[in-house]
Amino acid sequence: MTRTALLIALCATPLLAGAAPADPRQAYIDSTFTAMDANKDGRVDKAEYTKFQQGRFSKQADSIDAAFTAMDTNKDGRISKEEATVVPEIAKYFAGLDTDGDGYLSLKEMQQAMVAAQTSDAPTR
């Protein structure tokens, strides 16, 4: 191996080691772990996990609030089936999201759906 090739190989090794995995799921897992590991010690403790999840829930709650506001075109504080068509996934599951059966979605119903979706795989005690 020439001296130049060796130098290039030595310089590239750290870059290759940090390259994203070919598997997108593994890349997601790795990036999520990195985001959770606030003190960069290679471990995620309960406090780091809790802080990460609280931040994630907060961002999703903000997203739900913004989506609700955008869908509520007549600004009556509720989403009709017609208004829900703006977001196909909401329209698709409208009946299930309308837990009180009044034919409208309230912000509370949408928030409850978000929490239910996030906690559906949580272990029960």
N, CA, C and O of each residue as an XYZ file, in Angstrom:
500
protein
N       0.864     -1.175      0.000
C       0.000      0.000      0.000
C       0.904      1.229      0.000
O       1.857      1.310      0.774
N       0.600      2.167     -0.860
C       1.426      3.363     -0.926
C       1.162      4.221      0.289
O       0.161      4.057      0.986
N       2.053      5.114      0.522
C       1.952      6.003      1.677
C       0.689      6.874      1.554
O       0.009      7.110      2.552
N       0.373      7.349      0.351
C      -0.811      8.176      0.120
C      -2.088      7.378      0.371
O      -3.015      7.876      1.011
N      -2.142      6.147     -0.127
C      -3.327      5.306      0.073
C      -3.527      5.016      1.555
O      -4.659      5.010      2.039
N      -2.442      4.776      2.274
C      -2.523      4.521      3.706
C      -3.049      5.748      4.435
O      -3.886      5.631      5.330
N      -2.562      6.914      4.059
C      -3.000      8.157      4.678
C      -4.496      8.382      4.421
O      -5.230      8.767      5.331
N      -4.947      8.143      3.183
C      -6.372      8.291      2.847
C      -7.207      7.311      3.657
O      -8.254      7.682      4.189
N      -6.754      6.054      3.758
C      -7.484      5.031      4.513
C      -7.590      5.414      5.983
O      -8.645      5.249      6.595
N      -6.513      5.919      6.547
C      -6.534      6.308      7.962
C      -7.448      7.502      8.207
O      -8.099      7.585      9.248
N      -7.499      8.418      7.258
C      -8.367      9.588      7.403
C      -9.835      9.226      7.207
O     -10.711      9.807      7.848
N     -10.104      8.278      6.330
C     -11.487      7.910      6.016
C     -12.104      6.996      7.059
O     -13.326      6.971      7.200
N     -11.303      6.253      7.785
C     -11.830      5.282      8.750
C     -12.778      5.908      9.762
O     -13.858      5.358      9.975
N     -12.437      7.033     10.402
C     -13.397      7.619     11.342
C     -14.691      8.058     10.663
O     -15.761      7.972     11.266
N     -14.612      8.522      9.438
C     -15.817      8.930      8.716
C     -16.706      7.738      8.405
O     -17.926      7.816      8.545
N     -16.110      6.652      7.991
C     -16.875      5.448      7.674
C     -17.499      4.839      8.918
O     -18.609      4.310      8.872
N     -16.777      4.919     10.031
C     -17.309      4.364     11.277
C     -18.558      5.112     11.718
O     -19.438      4.528     12.350
N     -18.644      6.407     11.389
C     -19.802      7.198     11.784
C     -20.891      7.237     10.734
O     -21.906      7.907     10.918
N     -20.696      6.535      9.644
C     -21.684      6.542      8.571
C     -22.980      5.887      9.032
O     -22.971      4.995      9.880
N     -24.078      6.335      8.470
C     -25.387      5.787      8.836
C     -25.495      4.344      8.367
O     -25.024      4.005      7.281
N     -26.115      3.489      9.182
C     -26.316      2.104      8.769
C     -27.208      2.037      7.529
O     -28.012      2.932      7.270
N     -27.043      0.958      6.777
C     -27.841      0.775      5.559
C     -29.310      0.528      5.888
O     -30.179      0.871      5.086
N     -29.607     -0.053      7.038
C     -30.978     -0.357      7.447
C     -31.626      0.905      8.034
O     -31.159      1.407      9.056
N     -32.683      1.426      7.414
C     -33.322      2.650      7.916
C     -33.859      2.512      9.341
O     -33.841      3.472     10.111
N     -34.336      1.316      9.689
C     -34.823      1.114     11.063
C     -33.690      1.237     12.065
O     -33.848      1.836     13.129
N     -32.543      0.664     11.714
C     -31.393      0.758     12.615
C     -30.913      2.204     12.703
O     -30.515      2.660     13.775
N     -30.946      2.920     11.597
C     -30.558      4.327     11.602
C     -31.478      5.126     12.527
O     -31.020      5.995     13.269
N     -32.786      4.822     12.477
C     -33.753      5.498     13.358
C     -33.465      5.171     14.822
O     -33.474      6.057     15.677
N     -33.214      3.913     15.099
C     -32.901      3.497     16.478
C     -31.640      4.206     16.964
O     -31.602      4.736     18.074
N     -30.624      4.209     16.131
C     -29.359      4.845     16.511
C     -29.529      6.338     16.760
O     -29.009      6.868     17.742
N     -30.256      7.019     15.872
C     -30.424      8.461     16.042
C     -31.290      8.776     17.266
O     -31.055      9.769     17.955
N     -32.282      7.937     17.533
C     -33.116      8.141     18.716
C     -32.311      7.923     19.985
O     -32.438      8.687     20.942
N     -31.482      6.884     19.999
C     -30.633      6.630     21.155
C     -29.696      7.814     21.390
O     -29.522      8.265     22.522
N     -29.103      8.304     20.323
C     -28.189      9.440     20.438
C     -28.911     10.662     20.998
O     -28.364     11.383     21.832
N     -30.134     10.891     20.540
C     -30.918     12.025     21.036
C     -31.262     11.863     22.514
O     -31.285     12.846     23.254
N     -31.529     10.636     22.949
C     -31.866     10.393     24.350
C     -30.649     10.498     25.267
O     -30.767     10.944     26.408
N     -29.494     10.093     24.776
C     -28.273     10.046     25.586
C     -27.697     11.454     25.745
O     -26.692     11.801     25.125
N     -28.351     12.254     26.587
C     -28.005     13.669     26.740
C     -26.575     13.897     27.215
O     -25.923     14.843     26.773
N     -26.078     13.043     28.112
C     -24.724     13.251     28.630
C     -23.663     12.502     27.830
O     -22.484     12.521     28.184
N     -24.082     11.844     26.753
C     -23.182     11.162     25.801
C     -22.255     10.146     26.466
O     -21.082     10.030     26.112
N     -22.807      9.409     27.442
C     -22.011      8.372     28.094
C     -22.247      6.978     27.511
O     -21.721      5.991     28.025
N     -23.028      6.901     26.452
C     -23.299      5.623     25.816
C     -24.404      4.823     26.486
O     -24.634      3.664     26.142
N     -25.084      5.439     27.437
C     -26.186      4.797     28.153
C     -27.347      5.775     28.245
O     -27.152      6.990     28.222
N     -28.549      5.238     28.349
C     -29.723      6.076     28.559
C     -30.311      5.708     29.912
O     -30.808      4.600     30.113
N     -30.243      6.664     30.838
C     -30.820      6.390     32.155
C     -32.275      6.859     32.185
O     -32.771      7.452     31.227
N     -32.939      6.587     33.289
C     -34.362      6.882     33.397
C     -34.643      8.373     33.222
O     -35.620      8.742     32.570
N     -33.808      9.226     33.788
C     -34.012     10.674     33.673
C     -33.888     11.130     32.217
O     -34.682     11.950     31.756
N     -32.900     10.605     31.493
C     -32.728     10.966     30.082
C     -33.916     10.488     29.257
O     -34.419     11.213     28.398
N     -34.361      9.263     29.522
C     -35.500      8.704     28.796
C     -36.757      9.537     29.055
O     -37.493      9.868     28.126
N     -36.992      9.871     30.319
C     -38.171     10.656     30.690
C     -38.149     12.020     30.023
O     -39.165     12.462     29.486
N     -37.012     12.690     30.049
C     -36.890     14.017     29.437
C     -37.137     13.931     27.932
O     -37.817     14.788     27.368
N     -36.595     12.910     27.283
C     -36.793     12.732     25.844
C     -38.269     12.514     25.527
O     -38.808     13.137     24.613
N     -38.920     11.633     26.278
C     -40.334     11.331     26.029
C     -41.223     12.550     26.291
O     -42.167     12.805     25.543
N     -40.923     13.294     27.343
C     -41.715     14.489     27.628
C     -41.587     15.502     26.491
O     -42.574     16.128     26.105
N     -40.394     15.664     25.962
C     -40.181     16.559     24.832
C     -40.931     16.090     23.605
O     -41.527     16.887     22.879
N     -40.896     14.782     23.381
C     -41.597     14.193     22.235
C     -43.105     14.390     22.352
O     -43.761     14.773     21.384
N     -43.653     14.128     23.542
C     -45.085     14.329     23.763
C     -45.458     15.798     23.573
O     -46.496     16.102     22.986
N     -44.628     16.697     24.061
C     -44.901     18.130     23.946
C     -44.952     18.558     22.481
O     -45.845     19.304     22.079
N     -43.991     18.084     21.685
C     -43.981     18.421     20.254
C     -45.221     17.865     19.559
O     -45.817     18.534     18.716
N     -45.606     16.647     19.912
C     -46.780     16.042     19.288
C     -48.054     16.764     19.716
O     -48.973     16.931     18.914
N     -48.114     17.191     20.973
C     -49.285     17.935     21.444
C     -49.395     19.254     20.683
O     -50.490     19.658     20.293
N     -48.270     19.918     20.476
C     -48.278     21.164     19.703
C     -48.753     20.899     18.282
O     -49.494     21.696     17.706
N     -48.323     19.776     17.722
C     -48.718     19.405     16.368
C     -50.222     19.137     16.291
O     -50.882     19.560     15.342
N     -50.756     18.444     17.277
C     -52.203     18.166     17.319
C     -52.973     19.478     17.438
O     -53.971     19.680     16.747
N     -52.514     20.361     18.306
C     -53.188     21.651     18.476
C     -53.193     22.442     17.169
O     -54.209     23.031     16.801
N     -52.054     22.456     16.465
C     -51.953     23.181     15.195
C     -52.850     22.548     14.134
O     -53.511     23.254     13.372
N     -52.870     21.217     14.087
C     -53.724     20.527     13.111
C     -55.196     20.817     13.396
O     -55.979     21.047     12.475
N     -55.564     20.806     14.666
C     -56.949     21.084     15.041
C     -57.338     22.492     14.586
O     -58.399     22.688     13.995
N     -56.485     23.456     14.861
C     -56.749     24.839     14.479
C     -56.878     24.973     12.967
O     -57.753     25.687     12.478
N     -56.008     24.287     12.226
C     -56.053     24.347     10.759
C     -57.325     23.699     10.212
O     -57.896     24.192      9.239
N     -57.770     22.612     10.816
C     -58.974     21.921     10.333
C     -60.253     22.659     10.701
O     -61.245     22.584      9.977
N     -60.233     23.362     11.811
C     -61.436     24.055     12.295
C     -61.640     25.340     11.489
O     -61.458     26.447     11.998
N     -62.017     25.169     10.236
C     -62.099     26.309      9.325
C     -63.186     27.316      9.700
O     -63.041     28.507      9.421
N     -64.266     26.860     10.325
C     -65.313     27.809     10.724
C     -65.099     28.336     12.146
O     -65.907     29.117     12.650
N     -64.024     27.913     12.781
C     -63.600     28.400     14.107
C     -64.674     28.263     15.183
O     -64.855     29.149     16.019
N     -65.393     27.120     15.144
C     -66.414     26.882     16.168
C     -65.904     26.011     17.307
O     -66.664     25.648     18.205
N     -64.605     25.673     17.272
C     -64.019     24.896     18.366
C     -64.233     23.404     18.257
O     -63.999     22.669     19.216
N     -64.677     22.949     17.097
C     -64.867     21.518     16.882
C     -64.682     21.223     15.390
O     -64.790     22.112     14.545
N     -64.405     19.962     15.095
C     -64.133     19.535     13.734
C     -65.294     18.674     13.246
O     -65.621     17.653     13.851
N     -65.904     19.093     12.160
C     -66.973     18.292     11.558
C     -66.332     17.243     10.646
O     -65.135     17.296     10.365
N     -67.154     16.283     10.188
C     -66.644     15.277      9.248
C     -66.114     15.947      7.984
O     -65.092     15.535      7.435
N     -66.808     16.972      7.534
C     -66.372     17.693      6.332
C     -65.030     18.382      6.559
O     -64.149     18.312      5.701
N     -64.865     19.038      7.686
C     -63.601     19.720      7.986
C     -62.457     18.707      8.122
O     -61.314     19.008      7.777
N     -62.761     17.532      8.614
C     -61.739     16.505      8.834
C     -61.144     15.980      7.532
O     -60.057     15.403      7.543
N     -61.835     16.171      6.418
C     -61.324     15.649      5.145
C     -60.006     16.290      4.735
O     -59.313     15.766      3.862
N     -59.651     17.400      5.341
C     -58.374     18.063      5.068
C     -57.202     17.149      5.440
O     -56.153     17.180      4.796
N     -57.391     16.340      6.479
C     -56.362     15.390      6.934
C     -56.948     13.989      6.767
O     -57.722     13.531      7.606
N     -56.574     13.310      5.677
C     -57.184     12.008      5.368
C     -57.158     10.990      6.510
O     -58.120     10.240      6.678
N     -56.099     10.946      7.285
C     -56.040      9.984      8.393
C     -57.066     10.301      9.476
O     -57.639      9.396     10.083
N     -57.291     11.576      9.711
C     -58.316     11.956     10.697
C     -59.695     11.584     10.148
O     -60.522     11.021     10.866
N     -59.938     11.899      8.883
C     -61.227     11.572      8.264
C     -61.470     10.066      8.281
O     -62.588      9.615      8.533
N     -60.422      9.292      8.011
C     -60.552      7.833      7.957
C     -61.003      7.252      9.293
O     -61.809      6.322      9.328
N     -60.490      7.794     10.381
C     -60.790      7.260     11.716
C     -61.740      8.158     12.508
O     -61.820      8.062     13.733
N     -62.445      9.016     11.811
C     -63.311     10.007     12.457
C     -64.250      9.370     13.483
O     -64.320      9.821     14.627
N     -64.961      8.338     13.080
C     -65.955      7.722     13.976
C     -65.316      7.200     15.261
O     -65.888      7.335     16.342
N     -64.147      6.611     15.144
C     -63.461      6.107     16.333
C     -62.901      7.203     17.219
O     -62.803      7.043     18.435
N     -62.538      8.311     16.605
C     -62.004      9.439     17.367
C     -63.110     10.214     18.077
O     -62.875     10.836     19.112
N     -64.313     10.172     17.514
C     -65.462     10.873     18.087
C     -66.028     10.044     19.243
O     -67.060      9.387     19.107
N     -65.340     10.091     20.365
C     -65.671      9.200     21.487
C     -67.001      9.530     22.153
O     -67.620      8.649     22.750
N     -67.451     10.772     22.064
C     -68.749     11.081     22.680
C     -69.903     10.950     21.690
O     -71.061     11.148     22.058
N     -69.595     10.616     20.437
C     -70.621     10.334     19.441
C     -71.470     11.517     19.018
O     -72.593     11.334     18.547
N     -70.947     12.738     19.180
C     -71.752     13.910     18.825
C     -71.594     14.347     17.367
O     -72.192     15.336     16.944
N     -70.790     13.611     16.606
C     -70.603     13.954     15.197
C     -69.523     14.990     14.951
O     -69.348     15.450     13.822
N     -68.803     15.358     15.989
C     -67.719     16.332     15.883
C     -66.523     15.851     16.694
O     -66.665     15.050     17.618
N     -65.349     16.349     16.335
C     -64.159     16.078     17.127
C     -63.797     17.333     17.908
O     -63.702     18.427     17.351
N     -63.600     17.153     19.188
C     -63.126     18.256     20.017
C     -61.605     18.157     20.122
O     -61.015     17.125     19.804
N     -60.995     19.224     20.564
C     -59.551     19.204     20.784
C     -59.209     18.128     21.816
O     -58.207     17.425     21.684
N     -60.042     18.010     22.829
C     -59.814     16.995     23.869
C     -59.825     15.586     23.275
O     -58.984     14.761     23.633
N     -60.756     15.303     22.385
C     -60.826     13.980     21.756
C     -59.565     13.707     20.924
O     -59.038     12.595     20.927
N     -59.097     14.721     20.224
C     -57.880     14.532     19.431
C     -56.659     14.328     20.335
O     -55.794     13.504     20.038
N     -56.594     15.067     21.419
C     -55.484     14.895     22.363
C     -55.533     13.513     23.007
O     -54.497     12.873     23.183
N     -56.723     13.054     23.358
C     -56.871     11.723     23.941
C     -56.426     10.645     22.960
O     -55.815      9.652     23.354
N     -56.733     10.845     21.684
C     -56.316      9.887     20.659
C     -54.793      9.847     20.554
O     -54.211      8.774     20.396
N     -54.144     11.016     20.641
C     -52.689     11.064     20.589
C     -52.080     10.306     21.771
O     -51.156      9.512     21.595
N     -52.595     10.549     22.955
C     -52.079      9.867     24.140
C     -52.322      8.366     24.031
O     -51.441      7.573     24.365
N     -53.493      7.970     23.574
C     -53.804      6.545     23.412
C     -52.844      5.891     22.420
O     -52.372      4.778     22.650
N     -52.559      6.581     21.325
C     -51.641      6.038     20.330
C     -50.227      5.902     20.892
O     -49.533      4.927     20.605
N     -49.809      6.867     21.680
C     -48.464      6.841     22.236
C     -48.295      5.816     23.348
O     -47.193      5.318     23.576
N     -49.365      5.506     24.026
C     -49.264      4.608     25.184
C     -49.845      3.224     24.915
O     -49.923      2.399     25.826
N     -50.252      2.963     23.677
C     -50.907      1.694     23.376
C     -50.005      0.478     23.610
O     -50.497     -0.614     23.895
N     -48.713      0.661     23.492
C     -47.807     -0.469     23.709
C     -47.111     -0.412     25.067
O     -46.175     -1.168     25.325
N     -47.574      0.489     25.931
C     -46.974      0.587     27.262
C     -47.361     -0.640     28.094
O     -48.497     -1.110     28.030
N     -46.413     -1.145     28.867
C     -46.737     -2.311     29.705
C     -47.747     -1.924     30.784
O     -47.723     -0.812     31.310
N     -48.619     -2.853     31.094
C     -49.599     -2.605     32.162
C     -49.066     -3.203     33.447
O     -48.297     -4.164     33.438
N     -49.483     -2.622     34.530
C     -48.989     -3.107     35.832
C     -49.970     -4.037     36.465
O     -49.724     -4.542     37.560
